[in-house]
Amino acid sequence: MPKSKIHSASILAEQKPSECGSSLEETNISPKTLAKRLIKSEDLCRLPNESELCQLSDLRRMLSPQLAKTNRDVDDGYLLRWLRSKEGRFDETADGVKKDLVFRKAWGLDKIANWTAPEILEKYCGYGFLADRTGNPILMSLLGNMDVEGMLRSVQSKDYIKFSLAAIEKGITLCRQRAQESGLAFEQMMLVFDLDHITSAHYSSKQFASSFTTLIMLFQEHYPLVLRKILIIRAPEMARIAFNSMTPFLSETTQKLIEIPSEEDWKMALSEYVDLDAWPVHWGGRMCENGDPKCPSKVRYGLGPVPDSYYVDQSTAMPDYDQLTTVYAGDKHLIELRVKANTRISWQYMTEEEDIGFAVYFDSSGTANNLAEMECVYP
């Protein structure tokens, strides 16, 4: 019998407009190499020039109805990242920001700090924040150590994705604080994936592949110029093959950020970006925390395999179905809802196969004949 997967979510419809030793010796980075790297980043993150200031002012004026509805201060750094990612093309920037504001509202990202993640994610998803040589944040994701099958049998995919987005949002907050210190318009962070202990489940689980691919697509579309580097360490040969299969989903910009050092050279690669005295021994540095080489206050390692007591009982998760349908390959199943402003739309559905997409579109005219004429509001 095929495995089932439960999906649910809701959106709000609205009216439109201590140190210790290490065997690794620190590499000598030439001042010229380090300066070149910093100049490139600082040039991208520099304060806006006169032309850009005019464009930012025009953006705020054009987007004032949408910006007024946000629950956070939309600073110039946010708008400038979008503007520079589009190489100054105003209309593309405005369109991207509009879609991003809808995306942020749909996922509750402006209030993400108040979101309580499922206990299973807090306990068994390893991640944490460290810093690079310049003081900018590094998000460390212990992807290889995660029990992906157990995790996604215990929580919904949307919760895993939202948990990951929450980590990115925390990194952006740290970048914003860092920009206040550096005097730049915005700062960027680095992402390190540790694939140690990765298993065949990471490659074979369609549910995980679907969730991770969705996360990548959302990140590429909604977080321009957030990352300065993606470093994938301790990646076995199978992981490299799997990565190659994902390249069709990666933009050219994202691909240029990725570095996958060999299993022998990953420590050396890390040392080019971090101060080893402020980096945990477990990942090639010299820092310990009360004798613990993993520095648990900075990086949560994760508890290992997920106990089956957390697994969702699929036979009772959705006892009643309003509708049962089959969606054939390449086909779509459309459900039309007419809603009033400020009505919350909620949904829950179960699929027997993982290779399926879901989205909510808005038709302001009420006469659209196809999805291309509608506005996507989720995801």
LUMMARSE-434394 format. One line per field, with one value per residue (C-alpha): residue number from 1; residue in one letter; chain; y negated, z, x. Coordinates in steps of 0.2 Angstrom, whole numbers. Layout:
REM LUMMARSE-434394
pos = (NUM, ...) $
code = (A, ...) $
unit = (A, ...) $
py = (Y, ...) $
pz = (Z, ...) $
px = (X, ...) $
This chain:
REM LUMMARSE-434394
pos = (1, 2, 3, 4, 5, 6, 7, 8, 9, 10, 11, 12, 13, 14, 15, 16, 17, 18, 19, 20, 21, 22, 23, 24, 25, 26, 27, 28, 29, 30, 31, 32, 33, 34, 35, 36, 37, 38, 39, 40, 41, 42, 43, 44, 45, 46, 47, 48, 49, 50, 51, 52, 53, 54, 55, 56, 57, 58, 59, 60, 61, 62, 63, 64, 65, 66, 67, 68, 69, 70, 71, 72, 73, 74, 75, 76, 77, 78, 79, 80, 81, 82, 83, 84, 85, 86, 87, 88, 89, 90, 91, 92, 93, 94, 95, 96, 97, 98, 99, 100, 101, 102, 103, 104, 105, 106, 107, 108, 109, 110, 111, 112, 113, 114, 115, 116, 117, 118, 119, 120, 121, 122, 123, 124, 125, 126, 127, 128, 129, 130, 131, 132, 133, 134, 135, 136, 137, 138, 139, 140, 141, 142, 143, 144, 145, 146, 147, 148, 149, 150, 151, 152, 153, 154, 155, 156, 157, 158, 159, 160, 161, 162, 163, 164, 165, 166, 167, 168, 169, 170, 171, 172, 173, 174, 175, 176, 177, 178, 179, 180, 181, 182, 183, 184, 185, 186, 187, 188, 189, 190, 191, 192, 193, 194, 195, 196, 197, 198, 199, 200, 201, 202, 203, 204, 205, 206, 207, 208, 209, 210, 211, 212, 213, 214, 215, 216, 217, 218, 219, 220, 221, 222, 223, 224, 225, 226, 227, 228, 229, 230, 231, 232, 233, 234, 235, 236, 237, 238, 239, 240, 241, 242, 243, 244, 245, 246, 247, 248, 249, 250, 251, 252, 253, 254, 255, 256, 257, 258, 259, 260, 261, 262, 263, 264, 265, 266, 267, 268, 269, 270, 271, 272, 273, 274, 275, 276, 277, 278, 279, 280, 281, 282, 283, 284, 285, 286, 287, 288, 289, 290, 291, 292, 293, 294, 295, 296, 297, 298, 299, 300, 301, 302, 303, 304, 305, 306, 307, 308, 309, 310, 311, 312, 313, 314, 315, 316, 317, 318, 319, 320, 321, 322, 323, 324, 325, 326, 327, 328, 329, 330, 331, 332, 333, 334, 335, 336, 337, 338, 339, 340, 341, 342, 343, 344, 345, 346, 347, 348, 349, 350, 351, 352, 353, 354, 355, 356, 357, 358, 359, 360, 361, 362, 363, 364, 365, 366, 367, 368, 369, 370, 371, 372, 373, 374, 375, 376, 377, 378, 379) $
code = (M, P, K, S, K, I, H, S, A, S, I, L, A, E, Q, K, P, S, E, C, G, S, S, L, E, E, T, N, I, S, P, K, T, L, A, K, R, L, I, K, S, E, D, L, C, R, L, P, N, E, S, E, L, C, Q, L, S, D, L, R, R, M, L, S, P, Q, L, A, K, T, N, R, D, V, D, D, G, Y, L, L, R, W, L, R, S, K, E, G, R, F, D, E, T, A, D, G, V, K, K, D, L, V, F, R, K, A, W, G, L, D, K, I, A, N, W, T, A, P, E, I, L, E, K, Y, C, G, Y, G, F, L, A, D, R, T, G, N, P, I, L, M, S, L, L, G, N, M, D, V, E, G, M, L, R, S, V, Q, S, K, D, Y, I, K, F, S, L, A, A, I, E, K, G, I, T, L, C, R, Q, R, A, Q, E, S, G, L, A, F, E, Q, M, M, L, V, F, D, L, D, H, I, T, S, A, H, Y, S, S, K, Q, F, A, S, S, F, T, T, L, I, M, L, F, Q, E, H, Y, P, L, V, L, R, K, I, L, I, I, R, A, P, E, M, A, R, I, A, F, N, S, M, T, P, F, L, S, E, T, T, Q, K, L, I, E, I, P, S, E, E, D, W, K, M, A, L, S, E, Y, V, D, L, D, A, W, P, V, H, W, G, G, R, M, C, E, N, G, D, P, K, C, P, S, K, V, R, Y, G, L, G, P, V, P, D, S, Y, Y, V, D, Q, S, T, A, M, P, D, Y, D, Q, L, T, T, V, Y, A, G, D, K, H, L, I, E, L, R, V, K, A, N, T, R, I, S, W, Q, Y, M, T, E, E, E, D, I, G, F, A, V, Y, F, D, S, S, G, T, A, N, N, L, A, E, M, E, C, V, Y, P) $
unit = (A, A, A, A, A, A, A, A, A, A, A, A, A, A, A, A, A, A, A, A, A, A, A, A, A, A, A, A, A, A, A, A, A, A, A, A, A, A, A, A, A, A, A, A, A, A, A, A, A, A, A, A, A, A, A, A, A, A, A, A, A, A, A, A, A, A, A, A, A, A, A, A, A, A, A, A, A, A, A, A, A, A, A, A, A, A, A, A, A, A, A, A, A, A, A, A, A, A, A, A, A, A, A, A, A, A, A, A, A, A, A, A, A, A, A, A, A, A, A, A, A, A, A, A, A, A, A, A, A, A, A, A, A, A, A, A, A, A, A, A, A, A, A, A, A, A, A, A, A, A, A, A, A, A, A, A, A, A, A, A, A, A, A, A, A, A, A, A, A, A, A, A, A, A, A, A, A, A, A, A, A, A, A, A, A, A, A, A, A, A, A, A, A, A, A, A, A, A, A, A, A, A, A, A, A, A, A, A, A, A, A, A, A, A, A, A, A, A, A, A, A, A, A, A, A, A, A, A, A, A, A, A, A, A, A, A, A, A, A, A, A, A, A, A, A, A, A, A, A, A, A, A, A, A, A, A, A, A, A, A, A, A, A, A, A, A, A, A, A, A, A, A, A, A, A, A, A, A, A, A, A, A, A, A, A, A, A, A, A, A, A, A, A, A, A, A, A, A, A, A, A, A, A, A, A, A, A, A, A, A, A, A, A, A, A, A, A, A, A, A, A, A, A, A, A, A, A, A, A, A, A, A, A, A, A, A, A, A, A, A, A, A, A, A, A, A, A, A, A, A, A, A, A, A, A, A, A, A, A, A, A, A, A, A, A, A, A, A, A, A, A, A, A, A, A, A, A, A, A) $
py = (0, -17, -29, -43, -61, -73, -92, -106, -125, -141, -158, -174, -181, -200, -214, -216, -231, -141, -134, -117, -109, -103, -93, -106, -119, -136, -140, -156, -166, -180, -197, -200, -185, -190, -208, -203, -193, -207, -220, -210, -208, -225, -232, -222, -227, -246, -260, -266, -279, -294, -284, -269, -281, -288, -271, -266, -281, -276, -258, -264, -275, -262, -248, -259, -250, -233, -239, -247, -230, -222, -218, -224, -238, -236, -244, -250, -235, -223, -233, -236, -217, -215, -230, -224, -206, -213, -224, -240, -234, -244, -234, -217, -223, -230, -214, -203, -213, -212, -193, -192, -202, -190, -175, -182, -184, -167, -159, -171, -176, -193, -185, -170, -174, -170, -153, -138, -124, -106, -98, -85, -98, -107, -90, -81, -95, -99, -117, -133, -149, -153, -168, -170, -180, -196, -193, -189, -174, -156, -145, -127, -114, -96, -89, -72, -69, -71, -56, -62, -47, -48, -66, -67, -53, -64, -81, -89, -95, -112, -112, -106, -120, -133, -128, -130, -147, -152, -148, -159, -173, -172, -173, -189, -197, -194, -201, -216, -219, -216, -229, -242, -238, -238, -253, -244, -244, -225, -210, -192, -176, -159, -142, -126, -109, -95, -79, -68, -52, -55, -39, -31, -38, -56, -50, -38, -47, -56, -65, -73, -76, -85, -96, -100, -105, -116, -124, -128, -135, -146, -152, -156, -166, -176, -178, -187, -191, -184, -171, -175, -156, -139, -126, -108, -98, -79, -75, -57, -52, -48, -65, -73, -63, -68, -86, -85, -78, -94, -107, -109, -117, -128, -145, -150, -163, -149, -137, -150, -151, -132, -124, -105, -102, -84, -73, -75, -94, -100, -107, -116, -124, -129, -137, -150, -157, -155, -160, -142, -149, -153, -137, -121, -107, -95, -104, -107, -122, -125, -130, -119, -123, -115, -101, -98, -99, -102, -118, -114, -131, -137, -122, -110, -93, -84, -68, -55, -43, -49, -37, -29, -36, -52, -45, -51, -37, -40, -29, -41, -57, -61, -50, -60, -65, -78, -73, -59, -62, -56, -68, -61, -65, -83, -86, -98, -97, -115, -119, -136, -146, -162, -171, -188, -199, -194, -176, -162, -149, -132, -115, -98, -84, -67, -61, -43, -49, -63, -70, -82, -101, -112, -131, -144, -157, -173, -180, -198, -199, -184, -180, -172, -157, -150, -151, -162, -176, -174, -179, -165, -169, -152, -146) $
pz = (0, -4, 10, 13, 17, 26, 22, 30, 32, 32, 25, 28, 13, 12, 1, -13, -18, 133, 121, 119, 107, 89, 77, 63, 59, 53, 35, 30, 20, 11, 15, -4, -5, 11, 5, -12, -4, 8, -5, -17, -2, 4, -14, -15, 2, 1, 6, -8, -21, -26, -40, -29, -16, -29, -34, -15, -13, -28, -22, -5, -14, -26, -13, 2, 3, 4, 16, 28, 31, 37, 55, 54, 49, 31, 30, 15, 17, 12, -3, -8, -8, -20, -31, -33, -36, -51, -56, -54, -65, -56, -62, -59, -41, -37, -44, -33, -17, -20, -21, -7, 5, 0, 3, 20, 26, 20, 30, 45, 43, 51, 67, 65, 82, 91, 82, 92, 82, 84, 98, 87, 76, 91, 97, 82, 69, 72, 68, 75, 72, 72, 64, 50, 51, 47, 61, 50, 54, 48, 49, 52, 47, 52, 38, 37, 56, 53, 53, 38, 37, 55, 55, 41, 48, 63, 57, 41, 27, 29, 47, 42, 29, 41, 54, 41, 35, 54, 55, 39, 46, 62, 52, 43, 60, 64, 48, 51, 68, 60, 47, 60, 67, 50, 43, 27, 19, 23, 27, 21, 30, 25, 25, 30, 27, 37, 28, 41, 45, 29, 24, 9, 16, 12, -6, -8, 2, -10, 4, 10, -8, -11, 5, 2, -16, -11, 2, -11, -23, -10, -4, -22, -25, -9, -1, -14, -9, 8, 6, 2, 2, 3, 10, 10, 21, 24, 8, 2, -16, -16, -10, -24, -36, -28, -29, -47, -49, -41, -52, -63, -48, -44, -52, -59, -45, -32, -41, -40, -21, -18, -14, -10, -4, -4, 12, 16, 13, 21, 37, 26, 17, 33, 39, 25, 31, 50, 65, 71, 89, 89, 80, 88, 89, 82, 66, 65, 76, 93, 104, 117, 129, 146, 138, 125, 107, 99, 109, 112, 116, 99, 88, 93, 87, 87, 97, 83, 77, 80, 91, 83, 98, 88, 72, 66, 65, 47, 49, 62, 56, 43, 47, 35, 18, 9, -8, -15, -32, -44, -51, -66, -71, -79, -74, -61, -50, -47, -32, -33, -17, -16, 0, 9, 15, 31, 29, 35, 22, 29, 21, 25, 12, 11, -4, -8, -19, -15, -32, -31, -30, -21, -22, -19, -33, -32, -46, -42, -58, -55, -74, -76, -87, -82, -68, -78, -76, -57, -43, -33, -15, -7, -6) $
px = (0, 7, 13, 0, 5, -6, -6, -14, -13, -23, -21, -31, -40, -40, -45, -32, -21, 182, 195, 204, 216, 212, 222, 218, 231, 224, 227, 236, 225, 234, 228, 225, 213, 203, 202, 196, 182, 177, 177, 166, 154, 155, 152, 136, 130, 136, 124, 113, 119, 108, 100, 95, 88, 76, 71, 68, 58, 47, 46, 39, 27, 21, 20, 13, -4, 5, 19, 6, -1, 15, 19, 37, 48, 52, 69, 79, 91, 76, 71, 89, 92, 78, 83, 101, 96, 86, 100, 90, 75, 61, 46, 54, 59, 41, 33, 45, 42, 23, 24, 36, 24, 10, 21, 27, 9, 4, 18, 16, 35, 33, 27, 38, 47, 31, 28, 30, 37, 32, 42, 49, 58, 65, 72, 78, 83, 101, 106, 113, 122, 140, 150, 163, 179, 170, 157, 143, 131, 134, 119, 125, 112, 116, 106, 115, 111, 93, 81, 71, 59, 55, 54, 41, 31, 29, 26, 18, 29, 24, 30, 47, 48, 41, 54, 68, 61, 61, 80, 83, 73, 83, 99, 92, 89, 107, 112, 102, 110, 127, 124, 120, 138, 146, 137, 132, 115, 113, 124, 124, 126, 134, 125, 135, 127, 135, 131, 140, 129, 119, 109, 100, 84, 89, 90, 76, 62, 51, 42, 59, 64, 48, 49, 67, 65, 50, 61, 75, 62, 55, 72, 77, 62, 60, 77, 88, 106, 103, 118, 136, 141, 134, 147, 143, 155, 158, 148, 150, 150, 132, 128, 137, 128, 111, 117, 120, 102, 96, 105, 89, 80, 95, 97, 114, 115, 113, 125, 139, 137, 139, 156, 158, 175, 182, 179, 198, 198, 182, 191, 203, 189, 180, 196, 196, 180, 180, 191, 196, 197, 179, 174, 168, 181, 169, 169, 188, 190, 197, 182, 175, 160, 163, 173, 160, 168, 150, 147, 128, 123, 128, 123, 110, 116, 99, 94, 96, 82, 64, 55, 40, 29, 30, 23, 6, -7, -13, -28, -36, -28, -41, -56, -68, -66, -76, -70, -59, -51, -37, -25, -16, 1, 2, -16, -24, -38, -46, -57, -66, -70, -79, -73, -76, -62, -54, -60, -48, -46, -40, -37, -31, -29, -20, -10, -5, 10, 23, 25, 11, 10, -3, -6, -19, -23, -33, -44, -48, -59, -69, -68, -51, -50, -34, -21, -9, -22, -23, -11, -3, -5, 2, 15) $
